[in-house]
Amino acid sequence: MRFLFYNIRYGTGGGESCYPWSGYLRSSAQNLARIVDFIADRKPDVAGLVEVDAGSYRTGHRNQAEVIAEALGHYHCYRSKYGLRNWTNRIPVLNKQGNAFLARDSARREQFHYFEKGIKKLVIQLDLPEMSIFLVHLSLRFRTRHHQLRDLYGLVRHAEKPFVIAGDFNSLWGNHEMDLFKGAAGLNSANEHGLPTFPSWAPKRQLDFILYSKGLRVTNFAIPRVTLSDHLPLVCDIQPA
């Protein structure tokens, strides 16, 4: 199975800006088409996407997960990353921000979980016949991230089948942030050399991870150097061990 993870930055593109966060406000029309072409070229069986716009002015009021899935002929599922009763649901643009899975195979089942702490609370679980995949986007705050990692460990510790955890972990204090969680959950990283993923135009930090449990093995891993977002995408081929 080929799995792709990508923080697509709401399709607004990569590159630096003289005004902090202003890049997130751009229209995504042209750049989203480039992201579609990139994903299509990689031919993933499953793609996990974070920072997906569900239909604000940036996208012409169309859900980006739906647009990409339609172009690929894939199934998709989407949910707001802030939770169903969060104050962000009352604020334009923020209420359209979430995460999504795309899947080629029709055999799948998704579940939505929520962390106790943090603004970004969503965990999407996609169950495939041979494995489960969990998609996350953790907090920018160090203490909150570690509460979320504790909750994530509690979610996967009794998994009934091998699993993958993929996401933007925002490990801003260095790769060692992940060591305790990986050790407790018995996880390996597909990015075994710890290559950086952010920012895409001059990568310095590894914020994005594909982690996998016992019972799985990675046969190929790549970080394509594309600047369609401020993060680099991760692509791996993974199969039962």
Wavefront OBJ file of the C-alpha trace (Angstrom):
o trace
v 0.000 0.000 0.000
v 1.271 3.464 -0.854
v 0.499 6.085 1.781
v 0.963 9.835 1.369
v 0.805 12.386 4.172
v 0.686 16.108 3.416
v -0.037 19.294 5.341
v -1.374 21.237 2.352
v -1.757 24.636 4.102
v -5.327 25.039 2.808
v -3.968 24.980 -0.728
v -2.609 28.512 -0.394
v 0.945 27.630 -1.422
v 4.393 27.680 0.122
v 6.965 30.403 0.371
v 7.688 33.117 2.866
v 5.618 36.251 3.322
v 6.497 39.629 4.806
v 3.320 39.484 6.936
v 3.029 36.552 9.398
v 0.126 34.165 8.588
v -0.930 36.268 5.587
v -0.144 33.391 3.233
v -3.048 31.456 4.732
v -5.493 34.059 3.406
v -4.722 33.650 -0.301
v -7.011 32.015 -2.834
v -6.162 28.351 -3.381
v -7.581 27.945 -6.900
v -4.383 27.639 -8.942
v -2.203 25.990 -6.318
v -4.799 23.358 -5.437
v -4.744 22.183 -9.050
v -0.969 21.698 -8.706
v -1.492 19.723 -5.486
v -4.023 17.507 -7.267
v -1.499 16.853 -10.052
v 1.243 16.078 -7.530
v -0.907 13.603 -5.575
v -2.149 11.969 -8.773
v 1.442 11.542 -9.947
v 2.386 9.721 -6.703
v -0.593 7.331 -7.039
v -1.308 6.792 -3.326
v -3.742 4.136 -2.187
v -4.459 6.290 0.872
v -3.648 9.956 1.488
v -3.900 11.751 4.816
v -4.246 15.531 4.488
v -4.202 18.181 7.208
v -5.026 21.882 6.859
v -7.829 21.213 4.402
v -10.355 23.965 3.584
v -13.935 22.690 3.562
v -15.356 25.582 1.560
v -14.355 29.117 2.550
v -13.821 31.995 0.105
v -10.262 30.655 -0.450
v -11.651 27.659 -2.364
v -14.661 29.194 -4.065
v -16.764 27.509 -1.338
v -15.835 23.944 -2.327
v -14.414 21.325 0.009
v -10.802 20.701 -1.037
v -10.949 17.046 0.039
v -13.949 16.577 -2.209
v -12.210 18.341 -5.113
v -9.066 16.211 -4.819
v -11.013 12.964 -4.337
v -13.204 13.721 -7.345
v -10.133 14.333 -9.512
v -8.518 11.075 -8.367
v -11.679 8.975 -8.348
v -11.115 8.285 -4.618
v -13.374 8.070 -1.584
v -12.906 10.850 0.986
v -13.882 11.700 4.552
v -13.459 15.108 6.204
v -14.071 16.652 9.631
v -13.323 20.006 11.298
v -10.137 19.752 13.346
v -11.530 21.896 16.166
v -14.342 19.663 17.392
v -18.079 19.854 16.957
v -18.800 22.350 19.758
v -15.727 24.553 19.590
v -15.962 28.371 19.507
v -14.118 28.324 16.162
v -17.267 27.007 14.503
v -18.739 30.523 14.809
v -15.840 32.256 13.034
v -15.709 32.498 9.217
v -12.775 30.702 7.552
v -11.790 28.966 10.817
v -15.045 27.027 10.699
v -13.966 25.533 7.354
v -10.577 24.204 8.489
v -10.062 20.484 9.012
v -8.359 17.239 8.063
v -9.226 14.489 5.600
v -8.478 11.026 4.277
v -8.625 9.981 0.635
v -8.760 6.276 -0.202
v -8.638 4.354 -3.455
v -10.069 1.151 -1.956
v -13.775 0.956 -1.190
v -13.091 -1.285 1.853
v -12.731 1.243 4.674
v -14.394 2.577 7.815
v -13.635 5.871 9.535
v -14.042 6.972 13.141
v -13.580 10.444 14.622
v -11.929 10.932 18.020
v -11.123 14.128 19.936
v -8.337 15.040 22.331
v -9.354 16.419 25.716
v -7.027 19.433 25.465
v -6.057 21.868 22.732
v -7.853 23.809 20.033
v -6.920 21.322 17.297
v -8.565 18.205 18.751
v -9.331 15.844 15.882
v -7.997 12.328 15.327
v -9.380 10.502 12.281
v -9.085 6.724 12.336
v -9.336 4.929 8.998
v -9.712 1.157 9.248
v -8.472 -0.939 6.340
v -8.510 -4.750 6.185
v -4.801 -5.065 7.005
v -4.193 -2.018 9.242
v -5.617 1.110 10.875
v -4.321 4.618 10.096
v -4.639 7.516 12.552
v -4.355 11.095 11.255
v -3.417 13.940 13.641
v -2.414 17.594 13.753
v -1.069 18.429 17.195
v -0.980 21.664 19.166
v 1.671 24.373 18.800
v 1.914 24.507 22.617
v 4.452 22.135 24.182
v 2.414 21.155 27.272
v -0.776 20.656 25.258
v 1.060 18.510 22.689
v 2.154 16.143 25.421
v -1.350 15.857 26.812
v -2.423 14.992 23.269
v 0.340 12.393 22.877
v -0.832 10.799 26.131
v -4.389 10.643 24.791
v -3.130 9.256 21.492
v -1.221 6.517 23.294
v -4.388 5.615 25.176
v -6.258 5.403 21.875
v -3.818 3.067 20.106
v -2.459 0.947 22.971
v -5.179 -1.689 22.561
v -5.352 -1.591 18.752
v -6.616 -4.884 17.336
v -4.477 -4.721 14.200
v -1.195 -3.111 13.107
v -1.457 0.651 12.772
v 0.086 3.783 11.324
v 0.010 7.226 12.934
v 0.659 10.090 10.547
v 0.461 13.807 10.967
v 1.931 17.188 11.665
v 3.137 16.720 15.253
v 4.467 20.290 15.561
v 7.498 18.935 17.444
v 9.056 22.392 17.662
v 11.442 21.447 20.485
v 13.220 18.826 18.397
v 12.871 15.200 17.380
v 13.493 14.034 20.960
v 9.952 15.225 21.778
v 8.686 12.091 20.072
v 11.049 9.573 21.661
v 9.019 8.718 24.758
v 5.783 8.360 22.795
v 7.419 6.189 20.125
v 9.035 3.998 22.762
v 5.855 3.557 24.820
v 3.746 2.716 21.765
v 6.424 0.533 20.143
v 6.567 2.644 16.982
v 9.158 3.101 14.272
v 9.444 6.120 11.993
v 9.296 5.702 8.222
v 11.726 8.645 8.122
v 14.505 6.659 9.789
v 17.151 9.332 9.179
v 15.073 12.132 10.710
v 15.113 14.317 7.608
v 13.505 17.762 8.052
v 10.087 18.576 6.565
v 9.577 22.273 7.389
v 9.724 24.874 5.938
v 9.480 23.450 2.451
v 11.714 26.093 0.822
v 14.588 25.508 3.324
v 13.806 22.488 5.536
v 15.229 22.687 9.082
v 12.729 20.885 11.340
v 11.061 17.497 11.287
v 7.454 18.325 12.162
v 5.725 15.676 10.041
v 5.871 11.955 10.795
v 4.649 8.606 9.536
v 4.987 6.165 12.442
v 4.187 2.461 12.216
v 3.687 -0.389 14.670
v 4.891 -3.977 14.862
v 3.402 -6.145 12.157
v 4.180 -3.609 9.409
v 7.254 -2.788 7.376
v 8.180 0.137 5.126
v 9.694 -0.829 1.798
v 10.155 2.660 0.359
v 10.143 6.199 1.790
v 10.538 9.614 0.182
v 10.149 13.307 0.988
v 9.528 14.983 -2.399
v 11.047 18.459 -2.577
v 7.992 20.414 -3.686
v 6.960 23.858 -2.416
v 3.193 23.627 -2.924
v 2.799 24.131 0.852
v 4.993 25.322 3.708
v 5.467 21.632 4.640
v 7.015 18.874 2.552
v 4.928 15.767 1.805
v 5.846 12.265 3.015
v 5.305 9.182 0.860
v 5.910 5.580 1.849
v 5.114 2.064 0.713
v 4.009 -0.002 3.684
v 2.846 -3.588 3.989
v 2.336 -6.366 6.540
v 5.640 -7.667 7.912
l 1 2 3 4 5 6 7 8 9 10 11 12 13 14 15 16 17 18 19 20 21 22 23 24 25 26 27 28 29 30 31 32 33 34 35 36 37 38 39 40 41 42 43 44 45 46 47 48 49 50 51 52 53 54 55 56 57 58 59 60 61 62 63 64 65 66 67 68 69 70 71 72 73 74 75 76 77 78 79 80 81 82 83 84 85 86 87 88 89 90 91 92 93 94 95 96 97 98 99 100 101 102 103 104 105 106 107 108 109 110 111 112 113 114 115 116 117 118 119 120 121 122 123 124 125 126 127 128 129 130 131 132 133 134 135 136 137 138 139 140 141 142 143 144 145 146 147 148 149 150 151 152 153 154 155 156 157 158 159 160 161 162 163 164 165 166 167 168 169 170 171 172 173 174 175 176 177 178 179 180 181 182 183 184 185 186 187 188 189 190 191 192 193 194 195 196 197 198 199 200 201 202 203 204 205 206 207 208 209 210 211 212 213 214 215 216 217 218 219 220 221 222 223 224 225 226 227 228 229 230 231 232 233 234 235 236 237 238 239 240 241
